Amino acid sequence: MKMCFNQATTMEKSSLEKDLEFCEKHGYDLIEIRTMDKLKEYLETHTVEELAEYFKTHHIKPYAFNALVFFNNRDEAGHKEIKEELQYMCEVGQKIGCKNIVVVPLVGEEKFTKTQIKESSVKVLNELANIAEKYDIRLAVEFVGHHQCTINTFGQAYDIVQAVNRDNVGIVLDCFHFHAMGSRIEDLQKADGSKIFLLHIDDVEDFPIGSLTDADRLWPGEGVIDLDSMLRTLKEIGYSEMVSIELFRPEYWEWDIEKAIKVGRETTIEVAGKYFQFK
């Protein structure tokens, strides 16, 4: 199992340069790069070629761009924008060796039927997969455990990914999102582990299901998510690729950056190390 860092964990005060420096120092293998802010900030003073050179000369490697947001149930202008953004991500990803892009479903107040959501998601994911395939890049659908997200449970996301049936389309399994809308462990037990492209690890405070927000996230092992059942099941279905620490807790954003990166690795290995051997 490889150890990955998601930049949301230090989002408020850090930068891509600082995250890379401390992740390299503390033995992370991979990083998820935030494209909406941290990559943009980096490219204000650096080039894509400089970033590619950094990864060539250091242990840590880019695993995913996070994220292409609100890919489904969009109007014509929104759909065009999504495809253009994906094209850019693929071009940069090919240059720096980033092979995965997280794609996030639409979140908003407008209501769609399950049929409308599935039809749009399958259609759009096939279009996006055609683009990404040319660059040998995979798309990972991240269901979001919030009642206003169009895809908010593991079972719903897995059904859509199965319907798409493309080698380069899979799922992000975020432990917080799995817990937050009551996804079923039985659905995970029946899944093909090879269709899970990313594992986000985190924990959460003991608020009722359906009311949780990203700010309620905790370090792994410090909350109420049944991480043991999830990790045990992932091992049983053949998943062992990577695990990425991803938190959005404002309290942790105030921490010293190096301390947060160090604690993220330690708490992840303490919890996941019972089931997986870290390289």
C-alpha positions as CSV (number, residue, x, y, z in Angstrom):
1,M,0.0,0.0,0.0
2,K,1.3,3.4,-0.9
3,M,0.9,6.5,1.2
4,C,-0.6,9.6,-0.4
5,F,-1.3,13.1,0.7
6,N,-4.4,15.2,-0.3
7,Q,-3.7,18.9,-0.2
8,A,-7.1,19.7,1.3
9,T,-5.6,18.6,4.6
10,T,-3.3,21.7,4.7
11,M,-5.3,23.8,2.3
12,E,-5.6,27.1,4.1
13,K,-2.0,28.1,4.8
14,S,0.2,25.8,2.6
15,S,1.2,25.6,-1.0
16,L,2.2,22.9,-3.5
17,E,5.9,23.6,-2.8
18,K,5.5,23.3,0.9
19,D,3.3,20.2,0.8
20,L,5.8,18.5,-1.6
21,E,8.8,19.4,0.6
22,F,7.3,18.0,3.8
23,C,5.6,15.0,2.2
24,E,9.0,14.1,0.7
25,K,10.7,14.5,4.1
26,H,8.2,12.3,5.9
27,G,8.1,9.4,3.5
28,Y,4.9,9.9,1.4
29,D,4.9,8.1,-1.9
30,L,2.2,10.1,-3.7
31,I,0.3,13.4,-3.7
32,E,-3.2,14.5,-4.9
33,I,-2.8,18.0,-6.4
34,R,-5.6,20.5,-5.9
35,T,-6.2,21.9,-9.4
36,M,-8.6,24.6,-8.5
37,D,-6.2,26.5,-6.3
38,K,-2.8,25.0,-5.4
39,L,-1.8,24.1,-8.9
40,K,-2.9,27.5,-10.2
41,E,-0.9,29.2,-7.5
42,Y,2.2,27.2,-8.3
43,L,2.0,28.0,-12.0
44,E,1.9,31.7,-11.3
45,T,5.7,31.5,-10.5
46,H,6.7,28.1,-12.0
47,T,6.1,26.1,-15.2
48,V,4.6,22.7,-15.8
49,E,8.1,21.6,-16.9
50,E,9.6,22.6,-13.6
51,L,7.0,20.5,-11.8
52,A,7.6,17.5,-14.1
53,E,11.4,17.8,-13.3
54,Y,10.7,17.9,-9.5
55,F,8.8,14.6,-9.8
56,K,11.5,13.1,-11.9
57,T,14.2,13.9,-9.2
58,H,12.2,13.0,-6.0
59,H,10.6,10.0,-4.5
60,I,7.1,11.4,-4.2
61,K,5.0,11.2,-7.4
62,P,1.7,12.7,-8.5
63,Y,-1.2,10.3,-8.2
64,A,-4.3,12.4,-9.0
65,F,-5.7,15.8,-9.9
66,N,-8.4,16.8,-7.5
67,A,-10.8,17.7,-9.0
68,L,-13.0,18.1,-12.1
69,V,-16.2,19.3,-10.3
70,F,-19.9,18.9,-11.1
71,F,-19.5,16.8,-14.2
72,N,-23.1,15.6,-14.6
73,N,-26.6,17.1,-15.2
74,R,-25.1,20.4,-16.5
75,D,-26.5,22.8,-19.1
76,E,-24.8,23.1,-22.5
77,A,-22.3,25.8,-21.4
78,G,-21.4,23.9,-18.2
79,H,-20.9,20.7,-20.2
80,K,-18.6,22.4,-22.6
81,E,-16.6,23.9,-19.7
82,I,-16.1,20.5,-18.1
83,K,-14.7,19.0,-21.3
84,E,-12.3,21.9,-21.8
85,E,-11.1,21.7,-18.2
86,L,-10.6,17.9,-18.5
87,Q,-8.6,18.5,-21.7
88,Y,-6.3,20.9,-19.9
89,M,-5.9,18.5,-16.9
90,C,-5.0,15.6,-19.3
91,E,-2.4,17.7,-21.1
92,V,-0.7,18.7,-17.8
93,G,-1.1,15.2,-16.3
94,Q,0.6,13.7,-19.3
95,K,3.6,16.0,-18.8
96,I,4.1,15.4,-15.1
97,G,3.0,11.7,-15.0
98,C,-0.3,12.2,-13.2
99,K,-2.5,9.2,-14.2
100,N,-5.8,9.9,-12.4
101,I,-8.4,12.6,-12.2
102,V,-11.1,12.8,-9.5
103,V,-14.4,13.7,-11.0
104,V,-17.1,15.1,-8.6
105,P,-20.9,14.9,-9.2
106,L,-23.2,17.9,-9.3
107,V,-24.1,19.3,-5.9
108,G,-26.9,21.9,-5.6
109,E,-30.5,22.7,-4.8
110,E,-32.0,21.6,-8.1
111,K,-33.6,18.1,-7.9
112,F,-33.1,15.4,-10.4
113,T,-34.6,11.9,-10.5
114,K,-32.3,8.9,-10.0
115,T,-33.0,8.0,-13.7
116,Q,-32.0,11.5,-14.8
117,I,-28.8,11.4,-12.7
118,K,-27.8,8.0,-14.0
119,E,-28.5,8.7,-17.6
120,S,-26.6,12.0,-17.5
121,S,-23.7,10.5,-15.6
122,V,-23.2,7.5,-17.9
123,K,-23.4,9.7,-21.0
124,V,-21.0,12.3,-19.8
125,L,-18.5,9.8,-18.2
126,N,-18.3,8.0,-21.6
127,E,-17.6,11.3,-23.3
128,L,-14.9,12.3,-20.7
129,A,-13.4,8.8,-20.8
130,N,-12.9,9.1,-24.5
131,I,-10.8,12.3,-23.9
132,A,-8.9,10.9,-21.0
133,E,-8.2,7.6,-22.8
134,K,-6.0,9.4,-25.4
135,Y,-3.7,10.4,-22.5
136,D,-3.8,7.1,-20.7
137,I,-5.5,8.8,-17.8
138,R,-8.2,7.3,-15.5
139,L,-11.3,9.0,-14.1
140,A,-12.4,8.3,-10.5
141,V,-15.9,9.3,-9.6
142,E,-16.2,10.6,-6.0
143,F,-19.6,10.2,-4.5
144,V,-20.2,12.9,-1.9
145,G,-22.0,12.1,1.3
146,H,-24.4,15.0,1.3
147,H,-28.1,15.1,0.6
148,Q,-27.7,17.7,-2.1
149,C,-25.2,15.7,-4.1
150,T,-26.6,13.9,-7.1
151,I,-24.4,10.8,-6.4
152,N,-24.1,10.4,-2.7
153,T,-23.7,6.7,-1.8
154,F,-21.2,4.0,-2.8
155,G,-23.9,1.8,-4.2
156,Q,-25.2,4.5,-6.5
157,A,-21.7,5.4,-7.7
158,Y,-20.8,1.8,-8.3
159,D,-24.0,1.2,-10.3
160,I,-23.1,4.1,-12.5
161,V,-19.5,3.0,-13.0
162,Q,-20.7,-0.5,-13.9
163,A,-23.1,0.9,-16.5
164,V,-20.2,3.0,-18.0
165,N,-18.1,-0.2,-18.1
166,R,-14.9,1.5,-19.2
167,D,-11.4,0.4,-18.0
168,N,-10.5,4.0,-17.2
169,V,-13.6,4.9,-15.1
170,G,-13.7,3.9,-11.5
171,I,-14.5,5.2,-8.0
172,V,-13.0,7.2,-5.2
173,L,-13.9,5.6,-1.9
174,D,-13.8,8.3,0.8
175,C,-14.4,6.9,4.2
176,F,-16.2,10.1,5.4
177,H,-18.5,10.2,2.4
178,F,-19.2,6.4,2.8
179,H,-20.3,7.0,6.4
180,A,-22.0,10.4,5.9
181,M,-25.0,9.2,3.9
182,G,-25.1,5.6,5.3
183,S,-23.5,3.7,2.4
184,R,-23.8,-0.1,2.9
185,I,-20.8,-2.3,3.7
186,E,-22.6,-5.0,1.8
187,D,-22.3,-3.0,-1.4
188,L,-18.6,-2.7,-0.9
189,Q,-18.3,-6.4,-0.2
190,K,-19.8,-7.2,-3.6
191,A,-17.6,-4.7,-5.5
192,D,-14.7,-5.4,-7.7
193,G,-11.6,-4.0,-5.9
194,S,-10.0,-3.0,-9.2
195,K,-12.8,-0.5,-9.8
196,I,-11.7,1.5,-6.8
197,F,-9.0,3.9,-8.0
198,L,-8.5,6.0,-4.9
199,L,-9.0,5.5,-1.2
200,H,-9.5,8.6,1.0
201,I,-9.1,8.0,4.7
202,D,-10.4,10.2,7.5
203,D,-12.7,9.9,10.5
204,V,-15.6,12.0,11.8
205,E,-17.3,13.3,14.9
206,D,-20.4,11.6,16.3
207,F,-23.1,13.7,14.5
208,P,-26.1,12.0,13.0
209,I,-25.9,10.6,9.4
210,G,-27.2,13.2,7.0
211,S,-26.0,16.2,9.0
212,L,-22.3,15.7,8.6
213,T,-20.1,18.3,6.9
214,D,-16.4,18.2,5.8
215,A,-15.5,20.4,8.8
216,D,-16.5,17.5,11.1
217,R,-13.6,15.3,9.8
218,L,-11.0,14.0,12.2
219,W,-7.7,12.2,11.9
220,P,-8.1,8.4,11.3
221,G,-8.9,6.5,14.5
222,E,-10.2,9.5,16.4
223,G,-13.9,9.3,15.4
224,V,-16.8,7.0,14.9
225,I,-16.4,5.6,11.4
226,D,-16.0,1.8,11.3
227,L,-12.7,2.0,9.5
228,D,-11.8,-1.5,10.5
229,S,-14.8,-3.0,8.6
230,M,-14.1,-0.8,5.5
231,L,-10.3,-1.6,5.4
232,R,-10.9,-5.3,6.1
233,T,-13.4,-5.4,3.3
234,L,-11.1,-3.6,0.9
235,K,-8.4,-6.1,1.5
236,E,-10.9,-9.0,1.0
237,I,-12.0,-7.6,-2.4
238,G,-8.4,-7.2,-3.6
239,Y,-7.7,-3.5,-3.1
240,S,-4.2,-2.5,-2.0
241,E,-3.0,0.3,-4.2
242,M,-2.9,3.5,-2.2
243,V,-4.5,5.5,0.7
244,S,-4.7,9.2,0.8
245,I,-5.2,11.3,3.9
246,E,-7.9,13.9,3.2
247,L,-9.3,16.3,5.8
248,F,-11.1,19.7,5.5
249,R,-11.1,20.5,9.2
250,P,-10.5,24.3,9.9
251,E,-8.8,23.5,13.2
252,Y,-6.1,21.4,11.5
253,W,-5.6,24.2,8.9
254,E,-4.2,26.3,11.7
255,W,-1.6,23.7,12.6
256,D,2.0,23.9,11.6
257,I,2.1,22.5,8.1
258,E,4.8,20.0,8.7
259,K,3.1,18.8,11.9
260,A,-0.2,18.2,10.1
261,I,1.6,16.2,7.3
262,K,3.5,14.1,9.9
263,V,0.4,13.4,12.0
264,G,-1.6,12.5,8.8
265,R,0.9,9.8,7.9
266,E,1.2,8.5,11.5
267,T,-2.5,8.2,12.1
268,T,-3.1,6.6,8.7
269,I,-0.5,4.0,9.1
270,E,-1.7,3.3,12.7
271,V,-5.2,2.5,11.4
272,A,-4.6,1.0,8.0
273,G,-1.3,-0.7,8.9
274,K,-3.4,-3.4,10.7
275,Y,-4.6,-4.6,7.2
276,F,-2.0,-3.4,4.7
277,Q,1.7,-3.3,4.5
278,F,3.1,0.1,3.6
279,K,5.9,0.2,1.1
